[in-house]
Amino acid sequence: MKKVEVDDGIARFLQAFESMSKPFPDGLTLGEHLVAGAVATGASVFAMHPMDTIKTFIQKTRVSDGVEVVKKLNIFSASGQLIKESGPLGFYKGVGPNVFGQAPAGAVKFAAFEGLSIWADRKLFETKKLGTNLKPLVDLGCAAIAFCVCSVVLVPGEVVKQRLQAGIYSGSREALRSIWTAEGARGFYTGFSATLARDVPYTMLEFGLYHQFKRVLRWIISKDKLSSQEELMMGGLAGGFTGFVTTPLDVAKTRIMTQAVGSSHRYKNFLEAMVDITRKEGLAANFRGGTARVLWLVPFTAIYFGVHEKSKRMLLKRKGHVISHQMMLVSDLGVASNSRPRFSSQSEIDSLDCARLLHINIDKPQAQERLAAFSRDKVKRSGE
């Protein structure tokens, strides 16, 4: 009985591993989507971390004589105080946990969104179960689910990063040790619900608006594909708008994550935080750091989506060149003309990866024809 269970477990593991090597309709595998997402997120997070630090510095509370107070700062005064307290390197407080937390989370988010979108296209739109007019709403739903999936990876790094940015701890090691000692494992998920409350609508709008902006721009300029500069512009526009309208949720999340352990009043959830901030500091306090957030997210989102699109193109272009080279090798090897293909379906031929290419048993002319078509298709997609 145990042997059967072990065999079933191994079979499921191998099946899951094999699925990562099967390309999606866009020509990239799940693993390649993970790589593209991680590269895009890591690049944008590192590049824009200083502005993120300024935003957190503006939004956080400070303790004076045992009482938490809020000091009103703008971008320039916050930058000056940050330099005075920590020097120029203070702008990169928490960059390590931020990159190491955000990069895998971004990889999961992008891959999940791509996978869910492809599933929705196949199961809902190609089967006519839903009309194409509902595609924008489905995109929003896919984005929301994608963030929920990645949030488990994201939040611990976000907690450490924000506490380092706020000056609560001097280094990552101290932060990890102190959070674990004082709050346990749950401490790394402080503000988890507030993060979901902020980033689920943010991700829905960010991904949804980005794809809709691209569709609208393609329609306006009558082009099937956009340039890298146009994609950067659409990404920045989507990020800036979404960042501003979700600033109140961001302020609440920052207060929850940076509140001192054992303070006189600790927020239990983001709604309580928003109500308390409004009551004590006024409605405008919910948009504290809004300018810094927009100035952070416009270039952040432009880099984010721009690098992601570029990474996908590079991976597809590399595939096209490798497949063309492997096709020449198959031709040079002189595969037997009387041998027949051993595949269950045409889709199995179409999804061949380069590692298996030299082991197929297929007519030489047929190999050239199919592989040439496959290579042209991938090169064409890489330019989109």
C-alpha positions in Angstrom: 0.0 0.0 0.0 2.8 2.4 1.0 4.7 1.5 -2.2 1.6 2.4 -4.3 1.3 5.7 -2.5 5.0 6.5 -3.0 4.7 5.6 -6.7 1.6 7.8 -7.1 3.5 10.7 -5.4 6.5 10.3 -7.6 4.2 10.2 -10.7 2.4 13.4 -9.6 5.7 15.1 -9.0 7.1 14.1 -12.4 3.8 15.2 -14.1 4.1 18.6 -12.4 7.7 18.9 -13.3 7.0 18.0 -16.9 4.2 20.5 -17.1 6.7 23.3 -16.4 8.5 22.4 -19.7 5.4 22.5 -21.8 5.1 25.9 -23.6 2.0 28.1 -23.2 0.3 29.4 -26.4 2.7 32.4 -26.2 5.6 30.0 -26.7 7.1 30.3 -23.2 7.0 27.6 -20.5 5.9 28.1 -16.9 9.5 28.1 -15.8 10.4 30.8 -18.4 7.4 32.9 -17.2 8.7 32.6 -13.6 12.2 33.8 -14.8 10.7 36.8 -16.7 8.6 37.8 -13.7 11.4 37.6 -11.2 13.8 39.6 -13.5 11.2 42.3 -14.0 10.2 42.6 -10.4 13.8 42.5 -9.1 14.9 45.2 -11.5 12.0 47.6 -10.8 12.2 47.1 -7.0 15.9 47.8 -6.8 15.7 50.8 -9.1 12.9 52.5 -7.3 13.7 51.5 -3.7 14.8 55.0 -2.6 11.5 56.6 -3.5 9.7 53.7 -1.7 11.8 54.5 1.4 10.9 58.2 1.3 7.2 57.2 1.0 7.4 55.0 4.1 9.3 57.6 6.0 6.5 60.1 5.3 3.7 57.8 6.3 5.1 56.2 9.5 4.4 57.3 13.0 7.2 58.3 15.5 7.4 57.8 19.2 8.0 60.8 21.4 8.0 60.5 25.2 6.3 57.1 24.8 3.5 58.5 22.7 3.2 57.8 18.9 3.0 61.1 17.0 2.8 61.9 13.3 5.2 64.4 11.8 4.1 66.0 8.6 6.8 65.8 6.0 7.0 66.3 2.2 9.4 64.5 -0.2 12.2 67.1 0.3 12.0 67.4 4.1 11.7 63.6 4.4 14.8 63.2 2.2 16.8 65.7 4.2 15.9 64.1 7.5 16.6 60.6 6.1 20.1 61.8 5.0 20.7 63.4 8.4 19.8 60.3 10.3 21.3 57.6 8.1 23.3 59.2 5.3 22.8 58.6 1.6 22.7 54.8 2.1 19.6 55.3 4.2 17.6 55.5 0.9 18.4 51.8 0.4 17.4 50.6 3.9 15.7 47.2 3.5 16.6 46.8 -0.1 17.9 43.2 0.5 14.6 41.8 2.0 12.7 43.9 -0.5 14.4 42.3 -3.5 14.6 38.8 -2.1 10.9 39.0 -1.1 9.5 40.7 -4.1 11.4 38.9 -6.9 10.0 35.4 -6.2 6.6 37.0 -5.4 6.7 38.8 -8.8 7.7 35.6 -10.5 4.7 33.8 -9.0 2.3 36.7 -9.7 3.3 37.0 -13.4 3.3 33.3 -14.0 -0.1 32.8 -12.2 -1.6 35.7 -14.2 -0.4 34.3 -17.5 -1.6 30.8 -16.7 -5.0 32.0 -15.5 -5.5 34.2 -18.5 -4.6 31.3 -20.9 -7.0 29.0 -19.0 -9.8 31.6 -19.2 -9.2 32.0 -22.9 -9.4 28.3 -23.5 -12.3 27.4 -21.2 -14.4 30.6 -21.3 -13.9 32.5 -24.5 -12.9 29.9 -27.1 -15.8 27.7 -26.0 -18.1 30.8 -26.2 -19.2 30.4 -22.6 -18.5 34.1 -22.2 -18.5 36.9 -24.7 -15.2 38.7 -25.5 -16.8 41.9 -24.0 -16.2 40.3 -20.6 -12.5 39.9 -21.2 -11.5 43.0 -19.1 -13.5 41.7 -16.1 -11.9 38.3 -16.4 -8.5 39.9 -16.6 -9.2 41.7 -13.3 -10.3 38.4 -11.7 -7.1 36.7 -12.9 -5.0 39.5 -11.5 -6.7 39.3 -8.1 -6.2 35.6 -7.8 -2.6 36.0 -9.0 -1.8 38.4 -6.1 -3.5 36.2 -3.5 -1.2 33.4 -4.6 2.0 35.4 -4.4 1.1 37.3 -1.1 2.3 34.3 1.0 5.8 34.9 -0.3 5.5 38.7 -0.4 4.4 39.8 3.0 7.3 38.6 5.3 9.8 40.5 3.1 7.5 43.5 3.1 7.3 43.6 6.9 11.1 43.4 7.3 11.6 46.0 4.6 9.2 48.6 6.0 10.5 48.3 9.6 14.0 48.8 8.3 12.9 51.8 6.2 11.1 53.3 9.3 14.3 53.0 11.3 12.9 50.5 13.8 15.8 48.1 13.2 19.3 48.8 12.0 19.8 45.6 9.9 18.1 42.6 8.4 19.6 40.2 11.0 18.3 42.3 13.9 14.9 42.6 12.3 14.5 38.9 11.7 15.7 38.0 15.2 13.6 40.7 16.9 10.4 39.9 15.0 10.7 36.2 15.7 11.5 36.7 19.4 8.8 39.3 20.1 6.0 38.1 17.8 6.8 34.7 16.5 6.1 33.5 13.0 2.9 35.5 13.0 4.9 38.7 13.3 6.2 38.2 9.7 2.6 38.3 8.5 1.6 41.5 10.4 -0.6 43.5 8.1 -1.4 40.5 5.9 -5.0 41.5 5.6 -4.1 45.1 5.0 -1.7 44.1 2.3 -4.5 42.1 0.6 -6.9 45.0 1.0 -4.4 47.3 -0.7 -2.8 45.1 -3.3 -5.7 43.0 -4.5 -7.5 46.1 -5.9 -4.1 47.6 -6.9 -3.1 44.5 -8.8 -6.5 44.2 -10.4 -6.4 47.8 -11.6 -2.6 47.6 -12.5 -2.8 44.5 -14.7 -6.3 45.3 -16.0 -5.6 48.9 -16.9 -2.2 48.1 -18.4 -3.8 45.5 -20.8 -6.7 47.8 -21.6 -4.5 50.8 -22.2 -2.4 48.7 -24.6 -5.6 47.5 -26.4 -6.9 51.1 -26.7 -3.5 52.5 -27.9 -3.2 49.7 -30.5 -6.7 50.6 -31.8 -5.9 54.4 -31.8 -2.7 54.0 -33.8 -3.9 51.1 -35.8 -1.0 48.8 -35.0 -1.0 45.1 -34.0 2.0 45.5 -31.7 3.4 48.4 -29.6 7.0 49.5 -29.3 9.0 49.2 -26.0 8.6 52.9 -25.4 4.8 52.7 -25.9 4.6 49.8 -23.5 6.6 51.7 -20.9 4.3 54.7 -21.3 1.2 52.5 -20.8 2.7 50.8 -17.8 3.7 54.1 -16.1 0.2 55.5 -16.8 -1.5 52.4 -15.2 0.9 52.4 -12.2 0.5 56.1 -11.5 -3.3 56.2 -11.6 -3.6 53.0 -9.6 -1.0 54.1 -7.0 -2.8 57.3 -6.2 -6.3 55.9 -5.8 -5.0 53.2 -3.5 -2.9 55.5 -1.3 -5.3 55.4 1.7 -4.9 51.6 1.8 -1.2 52.0 1.6 -1.1 54.5 4.5 -3.1 52.0 6.7 -0.8 49.1 5.7 2.3 51.1 6.6 1.0 52.2 10.0 0.1 48.6 10.8 3.4 47.1 9.7 5.5 49.8 11.4 3.6 50.2 14.7 5.8 49.5 17.7 5.4 46.3 19.6 3.7 47.0 23.0 2.5 50.5 22.0 -0.5 52.0 23.7 -2.7 51.3 20.7 -2.2 48.7 18.1 -4.4 48.5 15.0 -6.1 45.1 14.5 -7.0 45.6 10.8 -6.8 48.1 8.0 -10.4 49.4 8.5 -9.7 50.3 12.1 -6.4 52.0 11.1 -8.2 54.1 8.4 -11.0 55.2 10.7 -8.5 56.1 13.5 -6.2 58.0 11.0 -9.2 60.0 9.7 -10.5 60.8 13.1 -7.2 62.0 14.6 -5.5 63.5 11.6 -8.2 64.4 9.2 -9.3 63.0 5.8 -6.2 64.3 4.0 -4.0 62.2 6.2 -5.2 59.1 4.2 -3.3 60.5 1.2 -0.1 61.3 3.1 2.8 60.2 0.9 0.6 60.1 -2.1 2.9 62.2 -4.3 5.9 60.1 -3.3 3.8 57.0 -4.1 2.9 58.2 -7.5 6.5 59.3 -8.3 7.6 55.9 -7.2 5.0 53.8 -9.0 5.0 55.6 -12.4 8.6 54.7 -13.2 8.4 51.4 -11.1 5.5 50.1 -13.2 7.0 51.3 -16.4 10.2 49.4 -15.6 8.1 46.5 -14.2 6.1 45.8 -17.3 8.8 47.0 -19.7 11.4 44.6 -18.5 8.9 41.8 -18.3 7.9 42.3 -22.0 11.5 42.6 -23.0 12.5 39.5 -21.1 9.7 37.5 -22.8 10.8 38.7 -26.2 14.5 37.8 -25.5 13.5 34.3 -24.3 11.3 33.7 -27.4 14.0 35.1 -29.7 16.6 32.8 -28.1 14.2 29.9 -28.6 13.7 30.8 -32.3 17.5 30.8 -32.9 18.1 27.6 -31.0 15.3 25.8 -32.8 16.6 27.0 -36.2 20.1 25.7 -35.3 18.7 22.3 -34.1 16.7 22.0 -37.3 19.9 22.3 -39.2 21.5 19.5 -37.0 18.5 17.2 -37.7 19.0 17.8 -41.4 22.8 17.1 -41.2 22.2 13.9 -39.3 20.1 12.6 -42.2 17.1 11.2 -40.3 15.8 8.0 -42.1 13.2 8.9 -44.7 11.2 5.8 -44.2 10.6 6.4 -40.5 7.3 7.7 -39.4 6.5 10.2 -36.6 5.7 8.6 -33.2 3.4 11.2 -31.7 -0.2 11.0 -30.4 -1.2 14.4 -31.8 0.0 17.4 -33.8 0.1 19.5 -30.6 2.8 17.2 -29.3 4.9 18.0 -32.3 4.3 21.7 -31.9 5.4 21.7 -28.3 8.7 20.0 -28.9 11.6 21.5 -26.9 15.1 21.6 -28.2 16.4 19.0 -25.8 14.0 16.3 -27.4 14.5 17.5 -30.9 17.5 15.3 -31.7 15.7 12.2 -30.4 12.6 12.2 -32.6 12.0 9.6 -35.3 10.4 11.6 -38.2 10.8 12.1 -41.9 13.6 14.4 -42.9 11.5 16.6 -45.2 8.7 16.6 -42.6 11.1 17.6 -39.9 12.3 20.5 -41.9 8.8 21.7 -42.8 7.4 21.5 -39.3 10.4 22.8 -37.5 10.8 25.7 -39.9 7.2 26.7 -39.3 7.6 26.3 -35.6 10.8 28.5 -35.7 9.1 31.2 -37.8 6.2 31.3 -35.5 8.4 31.8 -32.4 10.5 34.5 -34.0 7.3 36.3 -35.1 5.9 36.1 -31.6 9.1 37.5 -30.1 8.6 40.7 -32.0 5.1 41.2 -30.6 
